[in-house]
Structure formats: C-alpha cells, structure tokens
Amino acid sequence: MQHDFTEFWDVHFKGIAPAGYELRSQLPERWVRFHSLPNSRRYADDAHDYEILLKRANTLASDCLGDGRECWLAASWYDGAHRREKKRWKRDVQAPFDLQPAFKWKLDPDDDEEPQRTVFAGSCAWQPGAYDNLITQIADNTHSHIVLVSQSTGTIFAPYDGGTDLILPSSDAVDAFKGKYATWLSGHAEGL
C-alpha cells in the first residue's frame, strides 16, 4: 500500500526531493530563508540564543503552517548510515513522531555512487513548542533533512542549522513574509 504522504508529495512536489536545499533550488520563486539568530549567527552559544532561535522557529511555523493545523512531518534517512547514527535517529526522530517509510530518493538517480535515502513521514498537527526538541537538534546539526508540510496548502517549513527555509504557495506570500520578518532575513544578495 502506498503511503498517503507519497501521494500528497507526488501531487504537490513530484520529482523534487523533500530536503530544504533541493526545494530551494527547484522552487526559487516560492522560497525564502530566515536566520535563527541576530547578525546571521549560525549556532546558539547559550540559553538566551536558544530562546531566540525557538521563538523565531515557532513564530514562522505558526504563521506558515497554522496552529493546530494538520501537517506532514517528513524526514530523510541515508540508507547506508552508521548503526549508531541510525539508532539515534530512530530514537529522536522516527519513534517520537511514529514516522513510517514513504518512498526512496536520490538527487541523481543515475549515480550509482550516491547513497539512496528513504523518506519517513507521518501526519501531525503543528503546535508551538511541541517540536522544540527536534528544532533544537536540527539547529545543533544533530539531525537534518526534516520538513513540516501543511496538508492544506503545501507550505513547507524546513529548519536547518542556521535558520529556516520556507516554501510558500506563491511569490506574493514570499514578499509578505519578507516584509513581516525583514529583520530575520540574510543580508546576502541571494538570500542565503
């Protein structure tokens, strides 16, 4: 039986890997990046930094996904990863959110050297604060390739170590978010 997330992904994002960097490159007109910390600092140094980081992440996710709204939580896993890493990933990501295998992907399907990835996904409801542990682990670069996707709009919240990439429904929505959260944007010419 095909995972419901697979059907959803094929309708909205067929041919694009569910990873922030891949979505950014394939959907540039719908993409915007916000930094987690002032002055575009990448990593938190203390409790105050984590407070800022989580406030920004929760604010952006609530604004783009909607509090209490149904989402997909999708996480990609390298099939050839070390056993210790896989055990930690299962404990921190797969088990708490009851993620099930959905589909496999490779950035270059013709490259036999590239490791295959498996996407695990599960349905959830966005609630501010409910994902703080996961967001913190992503910010600390403990885990990556994790996205939350609105089931109603297809909006994507993709945290990474340094900030959050959003894939919004339109370029108008991107402009609105850029205006609303202008102080969280990068000064980089390409928005990185």
C-alpha positions as CSV (number, residue, x, y, z in Angstrom):
1,M,0.0,0.0,0.0
2,Q,1.3,3.4,-0.9
3,H,1.9,5.8,2.0
4,D,-0.5,8.8,2.0
5,F,2.4,11.2,2.1
6,T,3.8,9.7,-1.1
7,E,0.5,10.5,-2.9
8,F,0.5,14.0,-1.4
9,W,4.1,14.7,-2.3
10,D,3.6,13.5,-5.9
11,V,0.7,15.9,-6.3
12,H,2.5,18.9,-5.0
13,F,6.2,18.3,-5.5
14,K,6.7,15.4,-7.9
15,G,10.3,15.0,-8.9
16,I,11.7,17.2,-6.1
17,A,13.4,15.7,-3.0
18,P,11.9,16.6,0.3
19,A,15.0,18.5,1.5
20,G,15.3,22.2,2.1
21,Y,18.3,22.7,-0.2
22,E,16.6,20.8,-3.1
23,L,13.3,22.6,-2.7
24,R,15.1,25.9,-2.6
25,S,16.9,25.2,-5.9
26,Q,13.8,23.8,-7.7
27,L,11.3,26.4,-6.4
28,P,13.3,29.6,-6.1
29,E,10.2,31.9,-6.7
30,R,8.4,30.3,-3.7
31,W,11.5,30.2,-1.4
32,V,12.6,32.4,1.4
33,R,15.2,31.9,4.2
34,F,15.2,33.3,7.7
35,H,18.1,33.2,10.1
36,S,17.7,31.8,13.6
37,L,19.9,34.3,15.4
38,P,20.7,38.0,15.1
39,N,23.6,39.0,12.9
40,S,23.1,35.8,10.9
41,R,25.0,33.8,13.5
42,R,24.7,30.1,12.7
43,Y,24.8,28.4,16.1
44,A,23.4,29.1,19.5
45,D,26.0,29.8,22.3
46,D,23.8,29.9,25.4
47,A,20.3,29.6,26.7
48,H,19.4,33.1,25.6
49,D,20.3,32.2,22.0
50,Y,18.2,29.0,22.1
51,E,15.3,31.1,23.4
52,I,15.6,33.4,20.4
53,L,16.1,30.5,18.0
54,L,13.0,28.7,19.2
55,K,10.9,31.9,19.3
56,R,11.7,32.6,15.6
57,A,11.2,29.0,14.5
58,N,7.9,28.7,16.3
59,T,6.7,32.1,15.1
60,L,7.5,31.2,11.4
61,A,6.0,27.7,11.7
62,S,2.8,29.0,13.3
63,D,2.5,31.7,10.7
64,C,3.0,29.5,7.7
65,L,1.5,26.2,8.9
66,G,-1.2,27.4,11.3
67,D,-1.6,26.4,14.9
68,G,-3.4,23.1,15.3
69,R,-3.5,22.5,11.5
70,E,-2.7,19.1,10.0
71,C,0.8,18.7,8.6
72,W,3.1,16.0,7.4
73,L,6.4,15.6,9.2
74,A,8.9,14.1,6.7
75,A,12.5,13.1,7.4
76,S,15.0,11.6,5.0
77,W,17.5,9.0,6.1
78,Y,20.7,7.9,4.3
79,D,20.3,4.1,3.8
80,G,24.0,3.5,4.3
81,A,24.4,5.5,7.6
82,H,26.3,4.1,10.5
83,R,24.4,2.0,13.0
84,R,25.0,4.4,15.9
85,E,23.7,7.3,13.9
86,K,20.6,5.3,12.8
87,K,19.9,4.3,16.3
88,R,20.0,7.9,17.5
89,W,17.8,9.0,14.5
90,K,15.2,6.3,15.3
91,R,15.1,7.4,18.9
92,D,15.0,11.2,18.3
93,V,13.0,11.4,15.1
94,Q,11.3,8.3,13.9
95,A,9.9,6.9,17.1
96,P,8.5,10.0,18.8
97,F,6.6,11.0,15.7
98,D,5.7,7.5,14.5
99,L,7.2,8.1,11.1
100,Q,6.7,5.3,8.5
101,P,8.6,4.6,5.3
102,A,7.1,6.6,2.4
103,F,9.5,6.5,-0.6
104,K,13.1,6.4,-1.6
105,W,15.1,9.1,-3.5
106,K,18.4,10.2,-4.8
107,L,19.4,13.6,-6.2
108,D,21.0,11.9,-9.2
109,P,19.1,8.6,-9.9
110,D,21.8,7.7,-12.5
111,D,24.7,8.0,-10.0
112,D,25.4,4.5,-8.6
113,E,27.9,6.0,-6.0
114,E,25.3,8.3,-4.4
115,P,23.6,6.7,-1.3
116,Q,19.9,6.2,-1.6
117,R,17.7,8.0,1.0
118,T,14.4,6.8,2.5
119,V,11.8,9.3,3.4
120,F,9.8,8.5,6.5
121,A,6.6,10.5,7.1
122,G,3.7,10.8,9.5
123,S,0.7,13.0,10.0
124,C,0.8,15.5,12.8
125,A,-0.7,18.8,14.0
126,W,1.5,21.9,14.3
127,Q,1.6,23.3,17.8
128,P,4.1,25.9,19.0
129,G,6.6,24.4,21.4
130,A,5.7,20.8,20.6
131,Y,8.7,20.4,18.2
132,D,11.2,22.4,20.2
133,N,13.4,19.4,20.9
134,L,13.5,18.4,17.3
135,I,14.1,22.0,16.1
136,T,17.0,22.3,18.7
137,Q,18.6,19.1,17.4
138,I,18.4,20.4,13.8
139,A,19.8,23.7,14.9
140,D,22.7,21.9,16.6
141,N,23.2,19.9,13.4
142,T,22.4,16.6,15.1
143,H,19.7,15.8,12.6
144,S,18.9,17.2,9.1
145,H,16.6,16.8,6.1
146,I,13.4,17.2,8.1
147,V,10.4,19.2,6.9
148,L,6.9,20.0,8.1
149,V,4.4,20.4,5.3
150,S,0.9,21.8,5.5
151,Q,-1.6,19.3,4.3
152,S,-4.0,22.0,3.2
153,T,-1.6,24.5,1.4
154,G,1.6,22.5,0.7
155,T,3.6,25.2,2.5
156,I,6.9,23.8,3.8
157,F,8.8,24.7,7.0
158,A,12.3,23.3,6.6
159,P,14.6,24.1,9.6
160,Y,18.3,23.7,9.2
161,D,21.4,24.5,11.3
162,G,21.3,28.3,11.0
163,G,17.7,29.1,10.2
164,T,14.6,28.1,8.3
165,D,13.7,27.7,4.7
166,L,10.1,28.3,3.8
167,I,8.4,27.2,0.6
168,L,5.3,29.2,0.3
169,P,2.3,29.0,-2.1
170,S,3.3,32.0,-4.2
171,S,5.8,34.7,-4.7
172,D,3.3,37.2,-3.2
173,A,3.3,35.1,0.0
174,V,7.2,35.2,-0.1
175,D,7.0,39.0,-0.3
176,A,4.6,39.2,2.6
177,F,6.8,37.1,4.8
178,K,9.9,39.1,3.8
179,G,8.1,42.3,4.8
180,K,6.8,40.9,8.1
181,Y,10.1,39.3,9.2
182,A,12.5,41.6,7.5
183,T,15.0,41.8,10.4
184,W,15.4,38.0,10.3
185,L,16.5,37.9,6.6
186,S,20.0,37.5,5.4
187,G,21.9,40.4,4.0
188,H,23.4,38.1,1.4
189,A,22.4,39.1,-2.2
190,E,21.0,35.6,-2.9
191,G,19.1,35.4,0.4
192,L,21.3,32.7,1.8
